[in-house]
Amino acid sequence: MANTTSAKKATRKIARRTIVNKSRRTQMRGSVRNVEEAIKKGDHTAALEALKKAEPELMKAAQRNIVHKNTASRKVSRLTHQIAKLAK
């Protein structure tokens, strides 16, 4: 357990940040899930619309260090590739 006042404050800050980050991560995952569901249904236009909403979510999460920037870029790339396959 934290002994110094600065360590106690740090644990309080970490707890607050954890709650915020969990919320952001959940929101990001939900937007990615919407794209994946549209792809499974085979709906090209719905998948494109969902991707337009999911891409900023992913990049914001990367910017805020919730996920690594390469992970976010990889997810966007893979989703875009899957949507392109639907168009064929």
C-alpha positions as a printed Julia matrix, in Angstrom:
88×3 Matrix{Float64}:
   0.0     0.0     0.0
   1.12    3.56   -0.7
   2.8     5.3     2.19
   3.69    8.78    0.99
   1.1    11.4     0.13
   2.35   11.62   -3.45
   2.02    7.83   -3.85
  -1.53    7.97   -2.44
  -2.41   10.72   -4.9
  -0.88    8.71   -7.75
  -3.06    5.69   -6.91
  -6.16    7.94   -6.92
  -5.18    9.35  -10.33
  -4.52    5.88  -11.72
  -7.95    4.71  -10.53
  -9.66    7.67  -12.24
  -7.73    7.14  -15.48
  -8.52    3.41  -15.46
 -12.25    4.14  -15.38
 -11.98    6.62  -18.27
  -9.75    4.32  -20.32
 -12.11    1.36  -19.83
 -14.96    3.47  -21.13
 -12.97    4.59  -24.17
 -11.8     1.04  -24.9
 -15.37   -0.28  -24.68
 -16.59    2.43  -27.06
 -13.78    1.65  -29.51
 -14.49   -2.09  -29.44
 -18.19   -1.49  -29.98
 -17.56    0.59  -33.08
 -15.25   -2.1   -34.49
 -17.88   -4.74  -33.71
 -20.47   -2.77  -35.69
 -18.19   -2.85  -38.75
 -17.56   -6.58  -38.35
 -21.29   -7.32  -38.04
 -22.03   -5.34  -41.21
 -19.29   -7.3   -43.01
 -20.77  -10.62  -41.82
 -24.18   -9.6   -43.14
 -22.56   -8.74  -46.46
 -23.9    -5.17  -46.45
 -21.24   -3.08  -48.23
 -22.79    0.36  -47.66
 -23.54   -0.26  -43.98
 -19.99   -1.54  -43.47
 -18.54    1.59  -45.09
 -20.68    3.85  -42.89
 -19.69    1.92  -39.76
 -16.02    2.14  -40.75
 -16.3     5.92  -41.15
 -17.38    6.04  -37.51
 -14.95    3.4   -36.24
 -11.75    4.78  -37.78
 -11.71    8.03  -35.75
 -12.53    6.02  -32.61
  -9.54    3.75  -33.22
  -7.17    6.62  -33.94
  -8.31    8.54  -30.86
  -7.7     5.44  -28.76
  -4.21    5.16  -30.25
  -3.54    8.83  -29.59
  -4.54    8.4   -25.96
  -2.39    5.25  -25.56
  -5.33    2.92  -25.02
  -4.08    0.8   -27.91
  -0.77    1.01  -29.76
  -0.85    3.14  -32.91
   0.24    0.2   -35.07
  -2.57   -1.92  -33.64
  -5.12    0.75  -34.54
  -3.7     1.13  -38.04
  -3.68   -2.64  -38.54
  -7.32   -2.93  -37.48
  -8.38   -0.15  -39.86
  -6.39   -1.72  -42.68
  -7.86   -5.17  -42.17
 -11.41   -3.87  -41.93
 -10.92   -1.79  -45.09
  -9.57   -4.85  -46.91
 -12.56   -6.95  -45.83
 -14.97   -4.27  -47.02
 -13.17   -4.09  -50.35
 -13.68   -7.85  -50.71
 -17.44   -7.32  -50.29
 -17.54   -4.98  -53.28
 -16.2    -7.68  -55.6
